[in-house]
Amino acid sequence: MIESGKYDDYPLWIVALSNLLSISIYGLGFFIMVRVNWIIAILYLIYIMILEYRILKNGCVNCYYRGKVCGFGKGIISSWLFKKGDISKFCSHKISWKDMIPDLLISLIPFITGIILIIIEFDYVILIVLVLLVFLTTGNGFIRRKLTCRYCGQKELGCPADKLFNKNKNVTNNA
């Protein structure tokens, strides 16, 4: 841990937990989509891979954690695949809730699909998977708030997600 209470390299248990959560959400979504058909399930996985690629290529390359162990392990992966970017681009990038829609769809698409499947023909398995999906998706916020973003070195340099999610807190702190 660095002096300011931020990690230079995150402990591997945090990386494992945050990735296990994401993979579980992806797996539950895939399970629901397979119940529709395999082609839709494969398209869902391709969608996830495109979003992950986009993050690695456009965000992680410009992050403080590029080449380091961030809370998600993506800083290391990005350094294997792409050249180092410019950290000032990360800091100056602005995001809005509209920009979050593709990420929100990872859970929303299978959730809506699961609801439709239950309406068509009630199935306890789908119901349990939907409850787990909601639980894990809300757990994602807990992991980010308590384990990853809280100790992030990039946040001190400027993080558009922190500005979006903590807008009221940042206004209060700056006032």
Phi and psi in degrees as a GROMACS rama.xvg file:
@    title "Ramachandran Plot"
@    xaxis  label "Phi"
@    yaxis  label "Psi"
@TYPE xy
-82.1496  165.651  ILE-2
-55.6155  -34.1027  GLU-3
-81.5828  10.5864  SER-4
83.1628  16.6502  GLY-5
-111.738  149.707  LYS-6
-86.4656  135.558  TYR-7
-79.3513  -43.4344  ASP-8
-131.771  125.721  ASP-9
-70.9092  149.222  TYR-10
-61.8125  144.071  PRO-11
-62.3238  -26.4326  LEU-12
-66.8102  -32.7785  TRP-13
-70.2046  -43.2453  ILE-14
-60.4665  -45.7495  VAL-15
-62.7542  -44.6689  ALA-16
-65.0779  -45.3693  LEU-17
-65.6443  -36.9166  SER-18
-75.5614  -36.0389  ASN-19
-60.6245  -40.2703  LEU-20
-62.6824  -48.5007  LEU-21
-61.8875  -45.7631  SER-22
-63.4131  -36.2907  ILE-23
-65.0817  -42.5845  SER-24
-62.1423  -45.689  ILE-25
-61.1404  -42.5363  TYR-26
-64.9669  -43.123  GLY-27
-64.3345  -41.8365  LEU-28
-61.6772  -42.9282  GLY-29
-61.656  -43.1823  PHE-30
-57.4859  -45.2253  PHE-31
-64.9733  -43.6035  ILE-32
-67.7638  -32.5071  MET-33
-62.7971  -31.9737  VAL-34
-64.6069  -22.667  ARG-35
-80.9318  -62.0749  VAL-36
-175.191  164.596  ASN-37
-64.7177  -37.4452  TRP-38
-62.9647  -44.8391  ILE-39
-64.4724  -38.7355  ILE-40
-63.9456  -41.5893  ALA-41
-66.2255  -41.3287  ILE-42
-61.5708  -38.1588  LEU-43
-61.2397  -45.7291  TYR-44
-64.8211  -38.4892  LEU-45
-62.9869  -41.4938  ILE-46
-57.866  -46.2344  TYR-47
-61.4164  -44.1923  ILE-48
-63.1685  -38.149  MET-49
-63.4415  -44.0789  ILE-50
-64.2009  -42.9573  LEU-51
-62.8747  -43.0836  GLU-52
-60.3454  -44.2159  TYR-53
-59.3691  -43.1427  ARG-54
-64.1702  -47.4242  ILE-55
-61.2804  -44.2315  LEU-56
-78.9208  -37.2757  LYS-57
-102.359  -22.765  ASN-58
-109.06  -55.03  GLY-59
-62.3813  -31.5207  CYS-60
-65.4001  -24.3244  VAL-61
-100.957  2.82259  ASN-62
-88.8991  153.107  CYS-63
-53.4627  -33.6975  TYR-64
-88.2921  4.56043  TYR-65
-59.8438  125.005  ARG-66
85.2472  -2.06347  GLY-67
-118.336  173.86  LYS-68
-90.7864  99.6384  VAL-69
-82.8202  178.005  CYS-70
-63.6665  -11.9123  GLY-71
-119.14  -4.53991  PHE-72
77.654  3.48355  GLY-73
-79.7721  -21.8295  LYS-74
-62.9598  -40.7475  GLY-75
-67.7277  -48.7542  ILE-76
-60.5184  -42.7957  ILE-77
-60.6519  -38.9256  SER-78
-68.5757  -25.2133  SER-79
-74.3268  -29.1751  TRP-80
-102.935  -29.3238  LEU-81
-134.909  155.537  PHE-82
-70.9624  154.369  LYS-83
-62.2059  138.252  LYS-84
-97.0281  -149.801  GLY-85
-119.48  116.669  ASP-86
-60.3777  -27.7746  ILE-87
-66.6985  -26.8066  SER-88
-67.9509  -37.9791  LYS-89
-63.5236  -45.6048  PHE-90
-68.3499  -32.2817  CYS-91
-91.1649  -13.3776  SER-92
-66.3512  130.929  HIS-93
-109.173  138.682  LYS-94
-124.764  154.076  ILE-95
-125.495  176.576  SER-96
-61.2391  -31.6102  TRP-97
-61.1083  -37.2814  LYS-98
-68.4312  -20.0834  ASP-99
-83.9939  -12.1062  MET-100
-54.2036  -48.0254  ILE-101
-56.6853  -38.2814  PRO-102
-70.8173  -39.8258  ASP-103
-65.2545  -30.0763  LEU-104
-66.7194  -21.7056  LEU-105
-57.5956  -38.5974  ILE-106
-94.752  -34.0716  SER-107
-67.7872  -41.7125  LEU-108
-60.6188  -51.7821  ILE-109
-66.3948  -31.4621  PRO-110
-62.7644  -50.506  PHE-111
-63.2437  -41.8175  ILE-112
-60.2587  -43.1674  THR-113
-62.7879  -41.3246  GLY-114
-60.7549  -44.5146  ILE-115
-62.5255  -42.5496  ILE-116
-61.6561  -39.3003  LEU-117
-67.8904  -36.47  ILE-118
-66.1523  -42.3069  ILE-119
-65.7524  -46.9836  ILE-120
-155.137  111.899  GLU-121
-59.0169  135.242  PHE-122
-144.794  120.013  ASP-123
-60.9558  -35.149  TYR-124
-62.2224  -47.2222  VAL-125
-62.6639  -41.2626  ILE-126
-59.3983  -45.9006  LEU-127
-63.8428  -41.882  ILE-128
-62.9839  -40.1886  VAL-129
-63.3353  -42.698  LEU-130
-62.2502  -44.5375  VAL-131
-61.8264  -41.7757  LEU-132
-60.1967  -45.7784  LEU-133
-63.6829  -45.1625  VAL-134
-59.8733  -47.4919  PHE-135
-69.8589  -36.4047  LEU-136
-64.2531  -41.8138  THR-137
-71.1402  -31.4976  THR-138
-63.7862  -27.1878  GLY-139
-60.4189  -40.1651  ASN-140
-63.7549  -39.4375  GLY-141
-63.3086  -46.7461  PHE-142
-59.3421  -46.366  ILE-143
-65.0108  -45.6111  ARG-144
-68.7016  -44.7933  ARG-145
-93.2893  -27.2482  LYS-146
-117.508  -33.4247  LEU-147
-102.837  -66.2645  THR-148
-62.0339  -32.3457  CYS-149
-59.0645  -33.2318  ARG-150
-111.221  20.3052  TYR-151
-82.4086  127.412  CYS-152
-72.7947  -28.2561  GLY-153
-66.9791  -32.4441  GLN-154
-57.6664  -37.453  LYS-155
-66.5602  -29.0466  GLU-156
-84.7522  -24.3925  LEU-157
132.276  121.013  GLY-158
-135.171  119.405  CYS-159
-63.3576  -33.5673  PRO-160
-66.9625  -41.3932  ALA-161
-61.8644  -40.3801  ASP-162
-64.1148  -37.5162  LYS-163
-71.8946  -50.7083  LEU-164
-77.1887  -23.0642  PHE-165
-118.349  33.8045  ASN-166
-54.8762  -49.5741  LYS-167
-66.4147  -39.8357  ASN-168
-65.1825  -41.6936  LYS-169
-67.1519  -36.5451  ASN-170
-65.6834  -43.252  VAL-171
-64.087  -42.6613  THR-172
-68.3745  -30.4305  ASN-173
-86.8842  -13.57  ASN-174
